[in-house]
């Protein structure tokens, strides 16, 4: 290990954002579509992303409305 590699900055992004970045491109596109879809409630979205799907390589995330709601609002505003 090179001396320059001994320290890396900690990832200070929210855990939800870190999780999103671990998704495959296909799964990320699907979840982003759900996040942007106003007809999907926060409760339903939380349900959709919670469970793993080993057949698709999807590792779920146990989010709360306090995580999903503000993130969706910020995403829609950008």
ROVEXVO-685988 format. One record per atom (N, C-alpha, C, O): residue in one letter; residue number from 1; x, y, z; chain. Coordinates in Angstrom, 3 decimals, always signed. Layout:
BEGIN
res;n;c1;c2;c3;chain
A;NUM;X;Y;Z;A
...
This chain:
BEGIN
res;n;c1;c2;c3;chain
X;1;+0.858;-1.187;+0.000;A
X;1;+0.000;+0.000;+0.000;A
X;1;+0.894;+1.237;+0.000;A
X;1;+1.800;+1.365;+0.823;A
X;2;+0.628;+2.121;-0.914;A
X;2;+1.369;+3.368;-0.984;A
X;2;+0.984;+4.258;+0.184;A
X;2;-0.148;+4.210;+0.664;A
X;3;+1.907;+5.051;+0.631;A
X;3;+1.644;+5.937;+1.768;A
X;3;+0.484;+6.888;+1.489;A
X;3;-0.251;+7.258;+2.405;A
X;4;+0.319;+7.281;+0.239;A
X;4;-0.782;+8.186;-0.129;A
X;4;-2.142;+7.531;+0.035;A
X;4;-3.152;+8.228;+0.142;A
X;5;-2.188;+6.197;+0.057;A
X;5;-3.448;+5.473;+0.170;A
X;5;-3.839;+5.167;+1.609;A
X;5;-4.879;+4.551;+1.843;A
X;6;-3.038;+5.579;+2.563;A
X;6;-3.317;+5.251;+3.962;A
X;6;-4.516;+5.992;+4.526;A
X;6;-5.158;+5.508;+5.458;A
X;7;-4.822;+7.141;+3.984;A
X;7;-5.958;+7.901;+4.496;A
X;7;-6.843;+8.302;+3.339;A
X;7;-6.375;+8.839;+2.335;A
X;8;-8.116;+8.038;+3.489;A
X;8;-9.097;+8.518;+2.529;A
X;8;-10.168;+9.272;+3.300;A
X;8;-10.473;+8.949;+4.448;A
X;9;-10.718;+10.254;+2.670;A
X;9;-11.768;+11.047;+3.309;A
X;9;-12.975;+10.154;+3.571;A
X;9;-13.355;+9.357;+2.713;A
X;10;-13.578;+10.281;+4.749;A
X;10;-14.782;+9.495;+5.020;A
X;10;-15.940;+9.963;+4.137;A
X;10;-16.041;+11.137;+3.783;A
X;11;-16.794;+9.030;+3.800;A
X;11;-17.974;+9.345;+2.992;A
X;11;-19.035;+9.913;+3.929;A
X;11;-19.620;+9.184;+4.729;A
X;12;-19.275;+11.191;+3.827;A
X;12;-20.213;+11.864;+4.735;A
X;12;-21.601;+12.036;+4.126;A
X;12;-22.475;+12.671;+4.716;A
X;13;-21.789;+11.467;+2.948;A
X;13;-23.114;+11.552;+2.333;A
X;13;-24.102;+10.730;+3.149;A
X;13;-23.706;+9.783;+3.828;A
X;14;-25.386;+11.082;+3.089;A
X;14;-26.380;+10.279;+3.798;A
X;14;-26.338;+8.820;+3.343;A
X;14;-26.022;+8.529;+2.190;A
X;15;-26.660;+7.911;+4.259;A
X;15;-26.626;+6.478;+3.963;A
X;15;-27.526;+6.124;+2.780;A
X;15;-27.192;+5.237;+1.993;A
X;16;-28.667;+6.810;+2.646;A
X;16;-29.573;+6.540;+1.535;A
X;16;-28.904;+6.846;+0.198;A
X;16;-29.049;+6.081;-0.756;A
X;17;-28.183;+7.940;+0.121;A
X;17;-27.482;+8.318;-1.109;A
X;17;-26.363;+7.324;-1.392;A
X;17;-26.142;+6.943;-2.542;A
X;18;-25.664;+6.907;-0.355;A
X;18;-24.617;+5.906;-0.527;A
X;18;-25.219;+4.605;-1.065;A
X;18;-24.648;+3.970;-1.952;A
X;19;-26.373;+4.213;-0.523;A
X;19;-27.038;+3.003;-0.998;A
X;19;-27.426;+3.133;-2.471;A
X;19;-27.206;+2.212;-3.258;A
X;20;-28.000;+4.274;-2.840;A
X;20;-28.380;+4.477;-4.241;A
X;20;-27.184;+4.278;-5.172;A
X;20;-27.320;+3.718;-6.259;A
X;21;-26.023;+4.739;-4.737;A
X;21;-24.832;+4.622;-5.571;A
X;21;-24.306;+3.198;-5.689;A
X;21;-23.450;+2.930;-6.532;A
X;22;-24.802;+2.275;-4.856;A
X;22;-24.380;+0.880;-4.960;A
X;22;-25.237;+0.088;-5.949;A
X;22;-24.892;-1.040;-6.298;A
X;23;-26.335;+0.663;-6.395;A
X;23;-27.249;-0.053;-7.285;A
X;23;-26.673;-0.195;-8.680;A
X;23;-25.910;+0.653;-9.143;A
X;24;-27.047;-1.280;-9.343;A
X;24;-26.671;-1.443;-10.749;A
X;24;-27.339;-0.317;-11.541;A
X;24;-28.322;+0.261;-11.079;A
X;25;-26.817;-0.002;-12.720;A
X;25;-27.436;+1.070;-13.513;A
X;25;-28.923;+0.826;-13.785;A
X;25;-29.718;+1.765;-13.763;A
X;26;-29.297;-0.412;-14.038;A
X;26;-30.699;-0.718;-14.324;A
X;26;-31.572;-0.512;-13.084;A
X;26;-32.641;+0.095;-13.156;A
X;27;-31.098;-1.027;-11.946;A
X;27;-31.864;-0.857;-10.716;A
X;27;-31.900;+0.599;-10.280;A
X;27;-32.909;+1.057;-9.744;A
X;28;-30.823;+1.326;-10.499;A
X;28;-30.792;+2.747;-10.139;A
X;28;-31.809;+3.514;-10.973;A
X;28;-32.514;+4.378;-10.453;A
X;29;-31.886;+3.205;-12.252;A
X;29;-32.857;+3.878;-13.118;A
X;29;-34.287;+3.590;-12.650;A
X;29;-35.142;+4.476;-12.658;A
X;30;-34.529;+2.361;-12.249;A
X;30;-35.863;+1.998;-11.755;A
X;30;-36.192;+2.767;-10.482;A
X;30;-37.268;+3.354;-10.369;A
X;31;-35.267;+2.765;-9.520;A
X;31;-35.517;+3.454;-8.252;A
X;31;-35.640;+4.959;-8.475;A
X;31;-36.496;+5.597;-7.861;A
X;32;-34.816;+5.535;-9.327;A
X;32;-34.937;+6.968;-9.633;A
X;32;-36.304;+7.273;-10.238;A
X;32;-36.905;+8.302;-9.929;A
X;33;-36.792;+6.387;-11.093;A
X;33;-38.126;+6.573;-11.665;A
X;33;-39.197;+6.557;-10.588;A
X;33;-40.124;+7.366;-10.618;A
X;34;-39.074;+5.632;-9.628;A
X;34;-40.020;+5.597;-8.519;A
X;34;-39.942;+6.872;-7.690;A
X;34;-40.966;+7.425;-7.289;A
X;35;-38.719;+7.336;-7.435;A
X;35;-38.538;+8.542;-6.618;A
X;35;-39.175;+9.763;-7.271;A
X;35;-39.717;+10.630;-6.585;A
X;36;-39.109;+9.828;-8.589;A
X;36;-39.641;+10.980;-9.310;A
X;36;-41.126;+10.872;-9.635;A
X;36;-41.736;+11.854;-10.057;A
X;37;-41.710;+9.708;-9.448;A
X;37;-43.105;+9.487;-9.810;A
X;37;-44.028;+9.969;-8.690;A
X;37;-44.074;+9.356;-7.624;A
X;38;-44.762;+11.056;-8.920;A
X;38;-45.618;+11.600;-7.858;A
X;38;-46.810;+10.708;-7.516;A
X;38;-47.443;+10.902;-6.479;A
X;39;-47.124;+9.736;-8.371;A
X;39;-48.253;+8.864;-8.060;A
X;39;-47.881;+7.731;-7.097;A
X;39;-48.755;+7.011;-6.614;A
X;40;-46.579;+7.577;-6.821;A
X;40;-46.125;+6.581;-5.845;A
X;40;-45.927;+7.301;-4.514;A
X;40;-45.110;+8.216;-4.406;A
X;41;-46.676;+6.880;-3.515;A
X;41;-46.559;+7.520;-2.197;A
X;41;-45.234;+7.143;-1.537;A
X;41;-44.588;+6.166;-1.915;A
X;42;-44.847;+7.939;-0.545;A
X;42;-43.637;+7.622;+0.212;A
X;42;-43.752;+6.257;+0.875;A
X;42;-42.780;+5.503;+0.915;A
X;43;-44.927;+5.935;+1.395;A
X;43;-45.139;+4.643;+2.055;A
X;43;-44.926;+3.504;+1.060;A
X;43;-44.251;+2.524;+1.376;A
X;44;-45.491;+3.626;-0.127;A
X;44;-45.333;+2.599;-1.151;A
X;44;-43.878;+2.501;-1.598;A
X;44;-43.366;+1.398;-1.790;A
X;45;-43.214;+3.628;-1.766;A
X;45;-41.816;+3.635;-2.185;A
X;45;-40.944;+2.923;-1.153;A
X;45;-40.071;+2.132;-1.509;A
X;46;-41.183;+3.204;+0.114;A
X;46;-40.434;+2.551;+1.186;A
X;46;-40.628;+1.033;+1.105;A
X;46;-39.686;+0.264;+1.297;A
X;47;-41.840;+0.626;+0.825;A
X;47;-42.144;-0.795;+0.674;A
X;47;-41.408;-1.390;-0.527;A
X;47;-40.883;-2.501;-0.446;A
X;48;-41.369;-0.657;-1.637;A
X;48;-40.743;-1.149;-2.860;A
X;48;-39.237;-1.350;-2.704;A
X;48;-38.684;-2.303;-3.254;A
X;49;-38.572;-0.474;-1.968;A
X;49;-37.112;-0.556;-1.870;A
X;49;-36.626;-1.384;-0.682;A
X;49;-35.426;-1.628;-0.554;A
X;50;-37.524;-1.813;+0.174;A
X;50;-37.128;-2.486;+1.413;A
X;50;-36.536;-3.878;+1.189;A
X;50;-35.501;-4.201;+1.772;A
X;51;-37.154;-4.686;+0.378;A
X;51;-36.781;-6.095;+0.289;A
X;51;-35.724;-6.371;-0.775;A
X;51;-35.726;-5.779;-1.855;A
X;52;-34.822;-7.292;-0.433;A
X;52;-33.809;-7.742;-1.384;A
X;52;-34.460;-8.561;-2.492;A
X;52;-35.517;-9.160;-2.293;A
X;53;-33.833;-8.582;-3.639;A
X;53;-34.235;-9.448;-4.746;A
X;53;-32.955;-10.077;-5.290;A
X;53;-32.290;-9.509;-6.157;A
X;54;-32.625;-11.245;-4.772;A
X;54;-31.377;-11.908;-5.152;A
X;54;-31.320;-12.219;-6.642;A
X;54;-30.243;-12.184;-7.237;A
X;55;-32.455;-12.521;-7.249;A
X;55;-32.476;-12.832;-8.687;A
X;55;-32.033;-11.649;-9.532;A
X;55;-31.492;-11.828;-10.624;A
X;56;-32.260;-10.447;-9.032;A
X;56;-31.928;-9.230;-9.773;A
X;56;-30.695;-8.525;-9.189;A
X;56;-30.290;-7.478;-9.693;A
X;57;-30.104;-9.084;-8.141;A
X;57;-28.944;-8.445;-7.522;A
X;57;-29.302;-7.178;-6.755;A
X;57;-28.448;-6.321;-6.526;A
X;58;-30.560;-7.064;-6.362;A
X;58;-31.030;-5.853;-5.676;A
X;58;-30.936;-6.055;-4.170;A
X;58;-31.563;-6.959;-3.617;A
X;59;-30.153;-5.212;-3.513;A
X;59;-30.055;-5.226;-2.061;A
X;59;-30.926;-4.089;-1.554;A
X;59;-30.668;-2.919;-1.837;A
X;60;-31.953;-4.442;-0.807;A
X;60;-32.917;-3.449;-0.345;A
X;60;-32.360;-2.492;+0.684;A
X;60;-31.259;-2.678;+1.203;A
X;61;-33.139;-1.468;+0.969;A
X;61;-32.765;-0.452;+1.949;A
X;61;-33.976;-0.168;+2.817;A
X;61;-35.072;+0.067;+2.307;A
X;62;-33.784;-0.188;+4.111;A
X;62;-34.874;+0.080;+5.046;A
X;62;-34.900;+1.585;+5.342;A
X;62;-34.285;+2.064;+6.295;A
X;63;-35.619;+2.297;+4.508;A
X;63;-35.735;+3.748;+4.627;A
X;63;-36.947;+4.115;+5.469;A
X;63;-37.821;+3.286;+5.719;A
X;64;-36.984;+5.351;+5.896;A
X;64;-38.138;+5.879;+6.617;A
X;64;-38.707;+7.048;+5.827;A
X;64;-38.093;+7.532;+4.876;A
X;65;-39.885;+7.489;+6.236;A
X;65;-40.487;+8.646;+5.552;A
X;65;-39.634;+9.894;+5.753;A
X;65;-39.652;+10.801;+4.922;A
X;66;-38.886;+9.941;+6.857;A
X;66;-38.017;+11.090;+7.119;A
X;66;-36.792;+11.102;+6.214;A
X;66;-36.133;+12.131;+6.066;A
X;67;-36.494;+9.972;+5.619;A
X;67;-35.407;+9.893;+4.647;A
X;67;-35.932;+10.129;+3.239;A
X;67;-35.400;+10.956;+2.498;A
X;68;-36.971;+9.402;+2.879;A
X;68;-37.483;+9.418;+1.513;A
X;68;-38.154;+10.743;+1.162;A
X;68;-37.918;+11.287;+0.083;A
X;69;-38.978;+11.260;+2.049;A
X;69;-39.720;+12.493;+1.759;A
X;69;-38.826;+13.668;+1.402;A
X;69;-38.988;+14.251;+0.330;A
X;70;-37.880;+14.036;+2.274;A
X;70;-36.986;+15.155;+1.935;A
X;70;-36.131;+14.901;+0.705;A
X;70;-35.876;+15.820;-0.073;A
X;71;-35.683;+13.656;+0.519;A
X;71;-34.860;+13.350;-0.651;A
X;71;-35.672;+13.534;-1.929;A
X;71;-35.178;+14.102;-2.903;A
X;72;-36.898;+13.062;-1.930;A
X;72;-37.754;+13.214;-3.112;A
X;72;-38.022;+14.684;-3.411;A
X;72;-37.993;+15.109;-4.566;A
X;73;-38.280;+15.445;-2.368;A
X;73;-38.536;+16.873;-2.560;A
X;73;-37.318;+17.561;-3.176;A
X;73;-37.448;+18.366;-4.098;A
X;74;-36.151;+17.237;-2.661;A
X;74;-34.902;+17.823;-3.180;A
X;74;-34.652;+17.381;-4.615;A
X;74;-34.229;+18.182;-5.449;A
X;75;-34.913;+16.097;-4.908;A
X;75;-34.704;+15.557;-6.242;A
X;75;-35.641;+16.223;-7.255;A
X;75;-35.223;+16.559;-8.362;A
X;76;-36.880;+16.407;-6.881;A
X;76;-37.843;+17.039;-7.798;A
X;76;-37.542;+18.508;-8.041;A
X;76;-37.857;+19.044;-9.103;A
X;77;-36.923;+19.169;-7.042;A
X;77;-36.616;+20.591;-7.180;A
X;77;-35.413;+20.828;-8.080;A
X;77;-35.223;+21.932;-8.588;A
X;78;-34.594;+19.790;-8.280;A
X;78;-33.384;+19.999;-9.087;A
X;78;-33.623;+19.777;-10.555;A
X;78;-32.701;+19.915;-11.359;A
